[in-house]
């Protein structure tokens, strides 16, 4: 899980069976704006729902 600009720099993890790059637009563009709290909450919920799906899919 990375911000949209960090995937290329994601480290190799020895012994990992799978790497699942899931990128997200960083909500920092909304810092110090009226939408800041809403956009951070929106991104947090997006990440949580996708991580739940990923972990439920692991067999």
C-alpha distance matrix in Angstrom:
0.0 3.7 7.1 9.1 11.2 9.2 8.1 11.7 11.8 9.1 11.7 13.4 13.6 17.1 17.9 14.6 15.7 12.7 9.5 7.5 5.7 4.9 5.8 7.8 11.1 11.6 14.5 16.3 18.7 20.2 20.9 24.6 25.3 26.5 23.3 21.0 20.9 20.6 17.7 15.6 16.7 15.9 12.2 12.0 13.8 11.7 8.5 11.0 12.7 10.1 9.0 12.8 13.4 11.2 12.9 16.2 16.1 16.0 19.6
3.7 0.0 3.7 6.2 7.7 5.9 6.0 9.6 9.6 8.0 11.2 13.8 14.8 18.5 19.9 16.9 18.4 15.4 11.8 10.1 7.2 6.4 5.0 6.5 9.0 9.0 12.3 13.6 15.9 17.9 18.5 22.3 23.1 24.8 21.7 19.4 19.9 19.9 16.6 14.7 16.6 15.9 12.1 12.6 15.0 12.9 10.2 13.3 15.2 12.8 12.3 16.0 16.7 14.8 16.6 19.8 19.7 19.7 23.3
7.1 3.7 0.0 3.8 5.5 5.5 7.1 10.4 10.7 10.4 13.9 16.8 18.2 21.9 23.5 20.5 21.9 18.8 15.2 13.2 9.9 8.4 5.3 4.9 5.9 5.7 9.3 10.4 12.4 14.7 15.5 19.3 20.0 21.9 18.9 16.7 17.8 17.8 14.3 12.8 15.3 14.5 10.8 12.2 14.8 12.8 10.9 14.4 16.2 14.2 14.4 18.1 18.7 17.4 19.5 22.4 22.4 22.8 26.5
9.1 6.2 3.8 0.0 3.8 5.8 6.6 9.4 10.9 11.3 15.1 17.6 19.6 23.1 24.8 21.7 22.7 19.3 15.7 13.6 9.9 8.5 4.8 5.1 5.3 6.8 10.5 11.8 12.7 15.4 16.9 20.6 20.9 22.9 19.8 18.1 19.6 19.2 15.4 14.9 17.3 15.8 12.3 14.5 16.6 14.0 12.8 16.5 17.6 15.3 16.2 19.8 19.7 18.4 21.0 23.7 23.2 23.9 27.5
11.2 7.7 5.5 3.8 0.0 3.8 6.0 7.5 8.6 10.2 13.8 16.8 19.2 22.7 24.9 22.3 23.6 20.5 16.8 15.4 11.7 11.3 8.1 8.7 8.3 8.6 12.3 12.5 13.3 16.5 17.5 21.2 21.9 24.3 21.7 19.8 21.6 21.6 17.9 17.2 20.0 18.9 15.5 17.4 19.9 17.5 16.0 19.6 21.1 18.7 19.2 22.9 23.0 21.3 23.7 26.7 26.1 26.3 29.8
9.2 5.9 5.5 5.8 3.8 0.0 3.8 5.6 5.5 6.6 10.2 13.3 15.6 19.2 21.5 19.1 20.8 18.0 14.2 13.5 10.0 10.5 8.3 9.8 10.5 10.3 14.1 14.2 15.8 18.8 19.2 22.9 24.0 26.4 23.7 21.4 22.8 23.1 19.5 18.1 20.8 20.0 16.3 17.5 20.1 18.0 15.7 19.0 20.8 18.3 18.0 21.8 22.1 20.0 22.0 25.2 24.6 24.4 27.8
8.1 6.0 7.1 6.6 6.0 3.8 0.0 3.8 5.4 5.2 9.0 11.3 13.7 17.1 19.1 16.5 17.8 14.7 11.0 10.3 6.9 8.3 7.1 9.9 11.6 12.5 16.3 17.1 18.6 21.4 22.2 25.9 26.7 28.8 25.9 23.8 24.9 24.8 21.2 19.9 22.0 20.9 17.1 18.3 20.4 17.7 15.4 18.6 19.9 16.9 16.6 20.4 20.2 17.7 20.0 23.1 22.1 21.8 25.0
11.7 9.6 10.4 9.4 7.5 5.6 3.8 0.0 3.8 5.6 8.6 10.6 13.8 16.9 19.4 17.3 18.7 16.0 12.5 12.7 9.7 11.8 10.7 13.4 14.7 15.4 19.2 19.6 20.8 23.9 24.6 28.3 29.2 31.6 28.8 26.7 28.1 28.1 24.4 23.3 25.6 24.5 20.8 22.0 24.1 21.5 19.2 22.4 23.6 20.5 20.2 23.9 23.5 20.9 23.1 26.2 24.9 24.3 27.3
11.8 9.6 10.7 10.9 8.6 5.5 5.4 3.8 0.0 3.8 6.2 9.2 12.2 15.5 18.3 16.6 18.8 16.6 13.1 13.9 11.2 13.3 12.3 14.7 15.9 15.8 19.5 19.3 21.0 24.1 24.2 27.8 29.2 31.7 29.1 26.6 27.9 28.4 24.9 23.2 25.7 25.1 21.3 22.0 24.5 22.4 19.7 22.6 24.4 21.5 20.6 24.4 24.5 21.7 23.4 26.8 25.8 24.9 27.9
9.1 8.0 10.4 11.3 10.2 6.6 5.2 5.6 3.8 0.0 3.8 6.7 9.1 12.7 15.1 13.2 15.4 13.2 9.8 10.8 8.7 11.2 11.1 13.9 15.9 15.9 19.6 19.9 22.0 24.6 24.8 28.5 29.8 32.0 29.2 26.6 27.4 27.8 24.4 22.4 24.5 23.9 20.1 20.3 22.6 20.5 17.5 20.1 21.8 18.9 17.6 21.3 21.5 18.5 19.9 23.4 22.5 21.3 24.3
11.7 11.2 13.9 15.1 13.8 10.2 9.0 8.6 6.2 3.8 0.0 3.8 6.2 9.5 12.5 11.3 14.1 12.8 10.1 12.3 11.2 14.1 14.6 17.4 19.6 19.4 22.9 23.0 25.4 27.9 27.8 31.4 32.9 35.1 32.4 29.7 30.2 30.8 27.6 25.4 27.2 26.9 23.1 22.9 25.2 23.4 20.1 22.2 24.1 21.2 19.4 22.8 23.2 19.9 20.7 24.3 23.4 21.6 24.2
13.4 13.8 16.8 17.6 16.8 13.3 11.3 10.6 9.2 6.7 3.8 0.0 3.8 6.3 9.4 8.6 11.3 10.6 8.8 11.8 11.8 15.2 16.5 19.6 22.2 22.4 25.9 26.4 28.7 31.1 31.2 34.8 36.2 38.3 35.4 32.8 33.1 33.5 30.4 28.1 29.7 29.2 25.5 25.1 27.0 25.0 21.7 23.5 25.1 22.0 20.0 23.2 23.2 19.6 20.3 23.7 22.4 20.3 22.4
13.6 14.8 18.2 19.6 19.2 15.6 13.7 13.8 12.2 9.1 6.2 3.8 0.0 3.8 6.3 5.8 9.2 9.5 8.6 11.8 12.8 15.9 17.7 20.7 23.6 23.7 26.9 27.6 30.2 32.3 32.2 35.8 37.3 39.0 36.2 33.4 33.4 33.8 30.9 28.4 29.6 29.3 25.7 24.8 26.6 24.9 21.4 22.6 24.2 21.4 18.9 21.7 22.0 18.3 18.4 21.8 20.8 18.2 20.1
17.1 18.5 21.9 23.1 22.7 19.2 17.1 16.9 15.5 12.7 9.5 6.3 3.8 0.0 3.8 5.6 8.8 10.4 10.7 14.3 15.8 19.1 21.2 24.3 27.3 27.4 30.7 31.4 34.0 36.1 36.0 39.6 41.1 42.8 39.9 37.2 37.0 37.4 34.6 32.1 33.1 32.8 29.2 28.3 29.8 28.2 24.6 25.6 27.0 24.1 21.6 24.0 24.2 20.4 20.1 23.3 22.0 19.0 20.3
17.9 19.9 23.5 24.8 24.9 21.5 19.1 19.4 18.3 15.1 12.5 9.4 6.3 3.8 0.0 3.8 6.3 9.0 10.6 14.1 16.4 19.5 22.1 25.3 28.5 28.9 32.0 33.0 35.7 37.6 37.6 41.2 42.5 43.9 40.9 38.3 37.8 38.0 35.3 32.8 33.4 33.1 29.7 28.5 29.6 28.0 24.6 25.1 26.2 23.4 20.7 22.7 22.7 18.9 18.2 21.1 19.7 16.5 17.2
14.6 16.9 20.5 21.7 22.3 19.1 16.5 17.3 16.6 13.2 11.3 8.6 5.8 5.6 3.8 0.0 3.8 5.6 7.1 10.4 13.0 15.9 18.7 21.9 25.2 25.9 28.9 30.2 32.8 34.6 34.8 38.5 39.6 40.9 37.7 35.2 34.7 34.7 32.0 29.7 30.2 29.6 26.3 25.2 26.1 24.4 21.1 21.6 22.6 19.7 17.1 19.2 19.1 15.3 14.9 17.9 16.5 13.5 14.8
15.7 18.4 21.9 22.7 23.6 20.8 17.8 18.7 18.8 15.4 14.1 11.3 9.2 8.8 6.3 3.8 0.0 3.8 7.1 10.0 13.2 16.0 19.2 22.5 26.0 27.1 30.1 31.8 34.2 35.9 36.5 40.2 40.9 42.0 38.7 36.5 36.0 35.5 32.9 30.8 31.0 30.1 27.0 26.0 26.4 24.5 21.4 21.9 22.2 19.2 17.0 18.6 17.8 14.1 14.0 16.4 14.3 11.4 12.2
12.7 15.4 18.8 19.3 20.5 18.0 14.7 16.0 16.6 13.2 12.8 10.6 9.5 10.4 9.0 5.6 3.8 0.0 3.8 6.3 9.6 12.4 15.7 19.1 22.6 24.0 27.0 28.8 31.0 32.7 33.6 37.3 37.9 39.0 35.6 33.6 33.1 32.5 29.7 27.9 28.2 27.0 23.9 23.2 23.7 21.4 18.5 19.4 19.6 16.3 14.5 16.6 15.5 11.7 12.5 15.1 12.8 10.6 12.4
9.5 11.8 15.2 15.7 16.8 14.2 11.0 12.5 13.1 9.8 10.1 8.8 8.6 10.7 10.6 7.1 7.1 3.8 0.0 3.8 6.2 9.4 12.3 15.8 19.2 20.5 23.6 25.4 27.4 29.4 30.2 34.0 34.6 35.9 32.5 30.4 30.3 29.8 26.8 25.0 25.7 24.5 21.1 20.8 21.6 19.2 16.3 17.8 18.3 14.8 13.3 16.1 15.2 11.6 12.9 15.9 14.1 12.6 15.1
7.5 10.1 13.2 13.6 15.4 13.5 10.3 12.7 13.9 10.8 12.3 11.8 11.8 14.3 14.1 10.4 10.0 6.3 3.8 0.0 3.8 6.1 9.5 12.8 16.4 18.1 21.0 23.2 25.0 26.8 27.9 31.7 32.0 33.0 29.5 27.7 27.5 26.7 23.8 22.3 22.7 21.2 18.0 17.9 18.4 15.8 13.1 14.8 15.0 11.4 10.4 13.4 12.3 8.9 11.2 14.0 12.2 11.7 14.8
5.7 7.2 9.9 9.9 11.7 10.0 6.9 9.7 11.2 8.7 11.2 11.8 12.8 15.8 16.4 13.0 13.2 9.6 6.2 3.8 0.0 3.8 6.3 9.9 13.2 14.9 18.1 20.1 21.8 23.8 25.0 28.8 29.1 30.4 27.0 25.2 25.4 24.7 21.5 20.1 21.1 19.6 16.1 16.6 17.6 14.7 12.3 14.8 15.3 11.7 11.4 14.9 14.0 11.3 13.8 16.7 15.3 15.2 18.4
4.9 6.4 8.4 8.5 11.3 10.5 8.3 11.8 13.3 11.2 14.1 15.2 15.9 19.1 19.5 15.9 16.0 12.4 9.4 6.1 3.8 0.0 3.8 6.8 10.4 12.4 15.3 17.7 19.3 20.9 22.4 26.2 26.2 27.2 23.7 22.1 22.2 21.2 18.1 17.0 17.8 15.9 12.6 13.4 14.2 11.1 9.0 11.9 12.2 8.8 9.3 12.9 12.1 10.2 13.1 15.7 14.8 15.5 19.1
5.8 5.0 5.3 4.8 8.1 8.3 7.1 10.7 12.3 11.1 14.6 16.5 17.7 21.2 22.1 18.7 19.2 15.7 12.3 9.5 6.3 3.8 0.0 3.8 6.9 9.1 12.2 14.5 15.8 17.7 19.3 23.1 23.1 24.5 21.0 19.5 20.1 19.2 15.7 14.9 16.4 14.6 11.1 12.6 14.0 11.0 9.4 12.9 13.6 10.8 11.8 15.3 15.0 13.6 16.4 19.0 18.4 19.2 22.8
7.8 6.5 4.9 5.1 8.7 9.8 9.9 13.4 14.7 13.9 17.4 19.6 20.7 24.3 25.3 21.9 22.5 19.1 15.8 12.8 9.9 6.8 3.8 0.0 3.8 6.0 8.7 11.4 12.6 14.2 16.0 19.7 19.5 20.7 17.3 15.8 16.5 15.5 12.0 11.4 13.1 11.2 7.8 10.0 11.7 8.9 8.1 11.9 12.8 10.9 12.3 15.6 15.7 15.1 17.8 20.1 20.1 21.3 25.0
11.1 9.0 5.9 5.3 8.3 10.5 11.6 14.7 15.9 15.9 19.6 22.2 23.6 27.3 28.5 25.2 26.0 22.6 19.2 16.4 13.2 10.4 6.9 3.8 0.0 3.8 6.2 8.8 9.2 11.2 13.3 17.0 16.6 18.1 14.8 13.6 15.1 14.2 10.4 10.5 13.0 11.1 8.2 11.2 13.2 10.8 10.8 14.5 15.5 14.1 15.7 18.8 19.1 18.8 21.4 23.6 23.7 25.0 28.7
11.6 9.0 5.7 6.8 8.6 10.3 12.5 15.4 15.8 15.9 19.4 22.4 23.7 27.4 28.9 25.9 27.1 24.0 20.5 18.1 14.9 12.4 9.1 6.0 3.8 0.0 3.8 5.4 7.1 9.0 10.3 14.1 14.4 16.3 13.4 11.4 13.0 13.1 9.4 8.7 11.9 11.1 8.2 10.6 13.4 12.0 11.5 14.9 16.7 15.8 16.7 19.9 20.7 20.4 22.5 25.0 25.5 26.5 30.2
14.5 12.3 9.3 10.5 12.3 14.1 16.3 19.2 19.5 19.6 22.9 25.9 26.9 30.7 32.0 28.9 30.1 27.0 23.6 21.0 18.1 15.3 12.2 8.7 6.2 3.8 0.0 3.8 5.3 5.8 7.5 11.1 11.0 12.6 9.7 7.6 9.5 9.6 6.1 5.9 9.4 9.0 7.1 9.7 12.4 11.8 12.1 15.1 16.9 16.8 18.0 20.6 21.8 22.0 24.0 26.2 27.1 28.3 32.1
16.3 13.6 10.4 11.8 12.5 14.2 17.1 19.6 19.3 19.9 23.0 26.4 27.6 31.4 33.0 30.2 31.8 28.8 25.4 23.2 20.1 17.7 14.5 11.4 8.8 5.4 3.8 0.0 3.8 5.1 5.1 8.9 9.9 12.5 10.6 7.9 10.5 11.7 8.8 8.1 11.9 12.4 10.6 12.5 15.7 15.4 15.2 18.0 20.2 20.1 20.8 23.6 25.0 25.0 26.7 29.2 30.1 31.0 34.8
18.7 15.9 12.4 12.7 13.3 15.8 18.6 20.8 21.0 22.0 25.4 28.7 30.2 34.0 35.7 32.8 34.2 31.0 27.4 25.0 21.8 19.3 15.8 12.6 9.2 7.1 5.3 3.8 0.0 3.8 5.6 8.7 8.7 11.6 9.8 8.4 11.7 12.3 9.3 10.2 13.8 13.5 12.3 15.0 17.6 16.9 17.4 20.4 22.1 21.9 23.1 25.9 26.9 27.0 29.1 31.4 32.1 33.3 37.1
20.2 17.9 14.7 15.4 16.5 18.8 21.4 23.9 24.1 24.6 27.9 31.1 32.3 36.1 37.6 34.6 35.9 32.7 29.4 26.8 23.8 20.9 17.7 14.2 11.2 9.0 5.8 5.1 3.8 0.0 3.8 6.3 5.5 7.9 6.1 4.8 8.4 9.1 7.0 8.4 11.6 11.8 11.6 14.0 16.4 16.4 17.4 19.9 21.5 22.0 23.3 25.7 27.0 27.5 29.4 31.4 32.5 33.9 37.7
20.9 18.5 15.5 16.9 17.5 19.2 22.2 24.6 24.2 24.8 27.8 31.2 32.2 36.0 37.6 34.8 36.5 33.6 30.2 27.9 25.0 22.4 19.3 16.0 13.3 10.3 7.5 5.1 5.6 3.8 0.0 3.8 5.5 8.5 8.0 5.3 8.5 10.6 9.2 9.1 12.5 13.7 13.3 14.8 17.7 18.2 18.6 20.8 23.1 23.6 24.4 26.8 28.5 28.9 30.4 32.6 33.9 35.0 38.8
24.6 22.3 19.3 20.6 21.2 22.9 25.9 28.3 27.8 28.5 31.4 34.8 35.8 39.6 41.2 38.5 40.2 37.3 34.0 31.7 28.8 26.2 23.1 19.7 17.0 14.1 11.1 8.9 8.7 6.3 3.8 0.0 3.8 6.9 8.2 6.4 9.3 11.8 11.5 11.7 14.6 16.1 16.3 17.7 20.3 21.2 21.9 23.8 26.0 26.8 27.7 29.8 31.7 32.2 33.6 35.7 37.2 38.4 42.1
25.3 23.1 20.0 20.9 21.9 24.0 26.7 29.2 29.2 29.8 32.9 36.2 37.3 41.1 42.5 39.6 40.9 37.9 34.6 32.0 29.1 26.2 23.1 19.5 16.6 14.4 11.0 9.9 8.7 5.5 5.5 3.8 0.0 3.8 5.3 5.4 8.7 10.0 10.0 11.5 13.9 14.8 15.7 17.5 19.6 20.4 21.7 23.6 25.3 26.3 27.6 29.6 31.1 32.1 33.7 35.5 36.9 38.4 42.2
26.5 24.8 21.9 22.9 24.3 26.4 28.8 31.6 31.7 32.0 35.1 38.3 39.0 42.8 43.9 40.9 42.0 39.0 35.9 33.0 30.4 27.2 24.5 20.7 18.1 16.3 12.6 12.5 11.6 7.9 8.5 6.9 3.8 0.0 3.8 5.7 7.6 8.3 9.6 11.6 13.0 13.9 15.7 17.3 18.8 20.0 21.7 23.2 24.6 26.1 27.6 29.2 30.7 32.1 33.6 35.1 36.7 38.5 42.2
23.3 21.7 18.9 19.8 21.7 23.7 25.9 28.8 29.1 29.2 32.4 35.4 36.2 39.9 40.9 37.7 38.7 35.6 32.5 29.5 27.0 23.7 21.0 17.3 14.8 13.4 9.7 10.6 9.8 6.1 8.0 8.2 5.3 3.8 0.0 3.8 5.8 5.3 6.0 8.6 10.0 10.4 12.1 14.1 15.4 16.3 18.2 19.9 21.1 22.5 24.2 25.7 27.1 28.5 30.2 31.6 33.1 35.0 38.6
21.0 19.4 16.7 18.1 19.8 21.4 23.8 26.7 26.6 26.6 29.7 32.8 33.4 37.2 38.3 35.2 36.5 33.6 30.4 27.7 25.2 22.1 19.5 15.8 13.6 11.4 7.6 7.9 8.4 4.8 5.3 6.4 5.4 5.7 3.8 0.0 3.8 5.5 5.4 6.2 8.6 9.9 10.8 12.2 14.3 15.4 16.6 18.3 20.1 21.4 22.5 24.3 26.1 27.1 28.5 30.3 31.9 33.4 37.1
20.9 19.9 17.8 19.6 21.6 22.8 24.9 28.1 27.9 27.4 30.2 33.1 33.4 37.0 37.8 34.7 36.0 33.1 30.3 27.5 25.4 22.2 20.1 16.5 15.1 13.0 9.5 10.5 11.7 8.4 8.5 9.3 8.7 7.6 5.8 3.8 0.0 3.8 5.6 5.3 6.1 8.5 10.0 10.5 12.2 14.2 15.4 16.4 18.3 20.1 21.0 22.4 24.5 25.8 26.8 28.4 30.4 31.9 35.5
20.6 19.9 17.8 19.2 21.6 23.1 24.8 28.1 28.4 27.8 30.8 33.5 33.8 37.4 38.0 34.7 35.5 32.5 29.8 26.7 24.7 21.2 19.2 15.5 14.2 13.1 9.6 11.7 12.3 9.1 10.6 11.8 10.0 8.3 5.3 5.5 3.8 0.0 3.8 5.6 5.2 6.0 8.7 9.9 10.6 12.2 14.3 15.3 16.5 18.4 20.0 21.1 22.7 24.4 25.8 27.0 28.8 30.8 34.3
17.7 16.6 14.3 15.4 17.9 19.5 21.2 24.4 24.9 24.4 27.6 30.4 30.9 34.6 35.3 32.0 32.9 29.7 26.8 23.8 21.5 18.1 15.7 12.0 10.4 9.4 6.1 8.8 9.3 7.0 9.2 11.5 10.0 9.6 6.0 5.4 5.6 3.8 0.0 3.8 5.4 4.9 6.1 8.5 9.9 10.4 12.3 14.1 15.4 16.5 18.2 19.9 21.3 22.5 24.3 25.8 27.2 29.0 32.7
15.6 14.7 12.8 14.9 17.2 18.1 19.9 23.3 23.2 22.4 25.4 28.1 28.4 32.1 32.8 29.7 30.8 27.9 25.0 22.3 20.1 17.0 14.9 11.4 10.5 8.7 5.9 8.1 10.2 8.4 9.1 11.7 11.5 11.6 8.6 6.2 5.3 5.6 3.8 0.0 3.8 5.4 5.2 6.1 8.6 9.8 10.6 12.2 14.3 15.5 16.4 18.2 20.1 21.0 22.3 24.2 25.8 27.2 30.9
16.7 16.6 15.3 17.3 20.0 20.8 22.0 25.6 25.7 24.5 27.2 29.7 29.6 33.1 33.4 30.2 31.0 28.2 25.7 22.7 21.1 17.8 16.4 13.1 13.0 11.9 9.4 11.9 13.8 11.6 12.5 14.6 13.9 13.0 10.0 8.6 6.1 5.2 5.4 3.8 0.0 3.8 5.5 5.0 6.2 8.6 9.9 10.5 12.3 14.3 15.3 16.4 18.5 20.0 21.0 22.4 24.4 26.1 29.6
15.9 15.9 14.5 15.8 18.9 20.0 20.9 24.5 25.1 23.9 26.9 29.2 29.3 32.8 33.1 29.6 30.1 27.0 24.5 21.2 19.6 15.9 14.6 11.2 11.1 11.1 9.0 12.4 13.5 11.8 13.7 16.1 14.8 13.9 10.4 9.9 8.5 6.0 4.9 5.4 3.8 0.0 3.8 5.5 5.3 6.2 8.8 10.0 10.8 12.4 14.3 15.5 16.9 18.5 20.2 21.3 22.9 25.0 28.5
12.2 12.1 10.8 12.3 15.5 16.3 17.1 20.8 21.3 20.1 23.1 25.5 25.7 29.2 29.7 26.3 27.0 23.9 21.1 18.0 16.1 12.6 11.1 7.8 8.2 8.2 7.1 10.6 12.3 11.6 13.3 16.3 15.7 15.7 12.1 10.8 10.0 8.7 6.1 5.2 5.5 3.8 0.0 3.8 5.4 5.0 6.2 8.5 10.0 10.6 12.2 14.2 15.5 16.5 18.2 19.9 21.2 22.9 26.6
12.0 12.6 12.2 14.5 17.4 17.5 18.3 22.0 22.0 20.3 22.9 25.1 24.8 28.3 28.5 25.2 26.0 23.2 20.8 17.9 16.6 13.4 12.6 10.0 11.2 10.6 9.7 12.5 15.0 14.0 14.8 17.7 17.5 17.3 14.1 12.2 10.5 9.9 8.5 6.1 5.0 5.5 3.8 0.0 3.8 5.4 5.2 6.1 8.6 10.0 10.5 12.2 14.4 15.3 16.4 18.2 20.0 21.4 25.0
13.8 15.0 14.8 16.6 19.9 20.1 20.4 24.1 24.5 22.6 25.2 27.0 26.6 29.8 29.6 26.1 26.4 23.7 21.6 18.4 17.6 14.2 14.0 11.7 13.2 13.4 12.4 15.7 17.6 16.4 17.7 20.3 19.6 18.8 15.4 14.3 12.2 10.6 9.9 8.6 6.2 5.3 5.4 3.8 0.0 3.8 5.5 5.0 6.1 8.5 9.8 10.5 12.4 14.2 15.4 16.4 18.4 20.3 23.8
11.7 12.9 12.8 14.0 17.5 18.0 17.7 21.5 22.4 20.5 23.4 25.0 24.9 28.2 28.0 24.4 24.5 21.4 19.2 15.8 14.7 11.1 11.0 8.9 10.8 12.0 11.8 15.4 16.9 16.4 18.2 21.2 20.4 20.0 16.3 15.4 14.2 12.2 10.4 9.8 8.6 6.2 5.0 5.4 3.8 0.0 3.8 5.5 5.4 6.2 8.6 10.0 10.9 12.4 14.4 15.6 16.8 18.9 22.5
8.5 10.2 10.9 12.8 16.0 15.7 15.4 19.2 19.7 17.5 20.1 21.7 21.4 24.6 24.6 21.1 21.4 18.5 16.3 13.1 12.3 9.0 9.4 8.1 10.8 11.5 12.1 15.2 17.4 17.4 18.6 21.9 21.7 21.7 18.2 16.6 15.4 14.3 12.3 10.6 9.9 8.8 6.2 5.2 5.5 3.8 0.0 3.8 5.6 5.3 6.0 8.5 9.9 10.5 12.1 14.1 15.3 16.8 20.5
11.0 13.3 14.4 16.5 19.6 19.0 18.6 22.4 22.6 20.1 22.2 23.5 22.6 25.6 25.1 21.6 21.9 19.4 17.8 14.8 14.8 11.9 12.9 11.9 14.5 14.9 15.1 18.0 20.4 19.9 20.8 23.8 23.6 23.2 19.9 18.3 16.4 15.3 14.1 12.2 10.5 10.0 8.5 6.1 5.0 5.5 3.8 0.0 3.8 5.5 5.2 6.1 8.7 9.9 10.6 12.1 14.2 15.7 19.2
12.7 15.2 16.2 17.6 21.1 20.8 19.9 23.6 24.4 21.8 24.1 25.1 24.2 27.0 26.2 22.6 22.2 19.6 18.3 15.0 15.3 12.2 13.6 12.8 15.5 16.7 16.9 20.2 22.1 21.5 23.1 26.0 25.3 24.6 21.1 20.1 18.3 16.5 15.4 14.3 12.3 10.8 10.0 8.6 6.1 5.4 5.6 3.8 0.0 3.8 5.5 5.1 6.3 8.8 10.1 10.6 12.5 14.8 18.1
10.1 12.8 14.2 15.3 18.7 18.3 16.9 20.5 21.5 18.9 21.2 22.0 21.4 24.1 23.4 19.7 19.2 16.3 14.8 11.4 11.7 8.8 10.8 10.9 14.1 15.8 16.8 20.1 21.9 22.0 23.6 26.8 26.3 26.1 22.5 21.4 20.1 18.4 16.5 15.5 14.3 12.4 10.6 10.0 8.5 6.2 5.3 5.5 3.8 0.0 3.8 5.4 5.1 6.2 8.7 9.9 10.6 12.8 16.4
9.0 12.3 14.4 16.2 19.2 18.0 16.6 20.2 20.6 17.6 19.4 20.0 18.9 21.6 20.7 17.1 17.0 14.5 13.3 10.4 11.4 9.3 11.8 12.3 15.7 16.7 18.0 20.8 23.1 23.3 24.4 27.7 27.6 27.6 24.2 22.5 21.0 20.0 18.2 16.4 15.3 14.3 12.2 10.5 9.8 8.6 6.0 5.2 5.5 3.8 0.0 3.8 5.3 5.0 6.1 8.4 9.7 10.9 14.6
12.8 16.0 18.1 19.8 22.9 21.8 20.4 23.9 24.4 21.3 22.8 23.2 21.7 24.0 22.7 19.2 18.6 16.6 16.1 13.4 14.9 12.9 15.3 15.6 18.8 19.9 20.6 23.6 25.9 25.7 26.8 29.8 29.6 29.2 25.7 24.3 22.4 21.1 19.9 18.2 16.4 15.5 14.2 12.2 10.5 10.0 8.5 6.1 5.1 5.4 3.8 0.0 3.8 5.5 5.3 6.0 8.5 10.2 13.5
13.4 16.7 18.7 19.7 23.0 22.1 20.2 23.5 24.5 21.5 23.2 23.2 22.0 24.2 22.7 19.1 17.8 15.5 15.2 12.3 14.0 12.1 15.0 15.7 19.1 20.7 21.8 25.0 26.9 27.0 28.5 31.7 31.1 30.7 27.1 26.1 24.5 22.7 21.3 20.1 18.5 16.9 15.5 14.4 12.4 10.9 9.9 8.7 6.3 5.1 5.3 3.8 0.0 3.8 5.6 5.2 6.2 9.0 12.1
11.2 14.8 17.4 18.4 21.3 20.0 17.7 20.9 21.7 18.5 19.9 19.6 18.3 20.4 18.9 15.3 14.1 11.7 11.6 8.9 11.3 10.2 13.6 15.1 18.8 20.4 22.0 25.0 27.0 27.5 28.9 32.2 32.1 32.1 28.5 27.1 25.8 24.4 22.5 21.0 20.0 18.5 16.5 15.3 14.2 12.4 10.5 9.9 8.8 6.2 5.0 5.5 3.8 0.0 3.8 5.5 5.2 6.6 10.3
12.9 16.6 19.5 21.0 23.7 22.0 20.0 23.1 23.4 19.9 20.7 20.3 18.4 20.1 18.2 14.9 14.0 12.5 12.9 11.2 13.8 13.1 16.4 17.8 21.4 22.5 24.0 26.7 29.1 29.4 30.4 33.6 33.7 33.6 30.2 28.5 26.8 25.8 24.3 22.3 21.0 20.2 18.2 16.4 15.4 14.4 12.1 10.6 10.1 8.7 6.1 5.3 5.6 3.8 0.0 3.8 5.3 5.3 8.7
16.2 19.8 22.4 23.7 26.7 25.2 23.1 26.2 26.8 23.4 24.3 23.7 21.8 23.3 21.1 17.9 16.4 15.1 15.9 14.0 16.7 15.7 19.0 20.1 23.6 25.0 26.2 29.2 31.4 31.4 32.6 35.7 35.5 35.1 31.6 30.3 28.4 27.0 25.8 24.2 22.4 21.3 19.9 18.2 16.4 15.6 14.1 12.1 10.6 9.9 8.4 6.0 5.2 5.5 3.8 0.0 3.8 5.6 8.0
16.1 19.7 22.4 23.2 26.1 24.6 22.1 24.9 25.8 22.5 23.4 22.4 20.8 22.0 19.7 16.5 14.3 12.8 14.1 12.2 15.3 14.8 18.4 20.1 23.7 25.5 27.1 30.1 32.1 32.5 33.9 37.2 36.9 36.7 33.1 31.9 30.4 28.8 27.2 25.8 24.4 22.9 21.2 20.0 18.4 16.8 15.3 14.2 12.5 10.6 9.7 8.5 6.2 5.2 5.3 3.8 0.0 3.8 6.3
16.0 19.7 22.8 23.9 26.3 24.4 21.8 24.3 24.9 21.3 21.6 20.3 18.2 19.0 16.5 13.5 11.4 10.6 12.6 11.7 15.2 15.5 19.2 21.3 25.0 26.5 28.3 31.0 33.3 33.9 35.0 38.4 38.4 38.5 35.0 33.4 31.9 30.8 29.0 27.2 26.1 25.0 22.9 21.4 20.3 18.9 16.8 15.7 14.8 12.8 10.9 10.2 9.0 6.6 5.3 5.6 3.8 0.0 3.8
19.6 23.3 26.5 27.5 29.8 27.8 25.0 27.3 27.9 24.3 24.2 22.4 20.1 20.3 17.2 14.8 12.2 12.4 15.1 14.8 18.4 19.1 22.8 25.0 28.7 30.2 32.1 34.8 37.1 37.7 38.8 42.1 42.2 42.2 38.6 37.1 35.5 34.3 32.7 30.9 29.6 28.5 26.6 25.0 23.8 22.5 20.5 19.2 18.1 16.4 14.6 13.5 12.1 10.3 8.7 8.0 6.3 3.8 0.0
